[in-house]
């Protein structure tokens, strides 16, 4: 069993400050590290395991679970079972014709391409 002592409150506060709406690609790209990378990777994979999420963020399982519950409320995570979440970001930040939305989604794709080449 792994033990980390990072406090999840910093991440929870960041998400709470975004308001009651669902998270969008713009929100995720604007988050600080390591949360941005963890969520971007989860979006690319389409699913994340709670233990992997905890390890990436150096949180306890309880802390990762609190954060995952917040991400369920924000519409990014969708509970598959106790320890697994499907992940999908909302594209509703701007109209689909807006070039900024396309650029944001392209960033996720580019990051994924870089990871495959490494």
N, C-alpha and C positions, 0 to 999 in steps of 0.2 A: 504494500500500500504506500502510496506517495503522500507527502505532506508539504503543503505550501502555505505561506502565511500572508500572501497579498490580500488586502482587504477589498472585497467586491464593491464596497460603497462608492469608490471613485467611479467605477463603471456604471453603477446604478444611477448615480447623480447625473452623469452625462446623458444617459438615456431619458431620465425624467425631465431634464431641461429641454428636450426636444418636443415636449408637449404630449398630448393625448393621441396624436395621429400615428398611423403606421410608419415604420421606417422606410425610407426610399434610398435609391442609389446615391443621391446627393448626401444624405445623412451619413451613410456608411463611409463614403470616401472622405468625409470631413472629420471622422473620429480619429483620435490619437492612437498611436501604436501602444500596445500590441493588439488592441481591440479591433482596429481596422483590418489588420492582416488575418486575424482569426475569423472574423466574419466574412471577409472576402474569400478566403479559402473554403469556408463552409458553403457559401453561395455557389462557388464553382463546382464543388463536390455534390451539392444538392442535399446533403445529409451530414449530420455530425453526431458523434457519440459523446455523451456527457463527460466521460473520463478523458477523452482526447481534448475536449474543450477546456476542461480544468487544467490539464497539463500545459496547453498552449498559453493560457493566461496566468499560469502559476497560482491558481486558486485551489482551495479545498473543494471537495465534491459538493459540500453544502453551499459554498460560495458560488460555484459554477451553476448549481441548481437554481439558486436565487436569480442569477443573471439570466439563465435560460427561461425562467418563468416570466421575467420582464420582457424578454425578446418574443415570447409567445404573445404577451399582451400587445406588443408593438407590431405584431403581424409578420415578423421575420421568421421565427421558428414555429413549427407546427408539430406538436407532440405525436410521435409514432408509437412509442411505448415509454416505459419509465426512464430509460437511459438513451433513447435515440430520438432525434428531431429531424424532420424534413426542413429544408431551408429554401426560402425564395423571397427575393426582394421585390418590392412594389416598383413598378415603372411609372407611377402616377405623379412624379414630381412636377413634370412639365408636360405639355402636349407631346405626343409621339413625333410630331414633325420638328420639334425643337432640336437644333443641332447639339445643344449642351447635353441633353438626355442621351443622344446617340454616342457622344464622346465619353460620357460616364460609363455606359455599358461596354464600350470598346475598351476602356481601361481594365475592366474585369477580364475581358477576353485576352488582352495583351499580357496581363499578369499571368494568366493561365498558360499562354504560349511560351513565356519565358521559363516557367517552371518545367515544362515538358522538354525543353532544350538542355536544361542543366544536367 
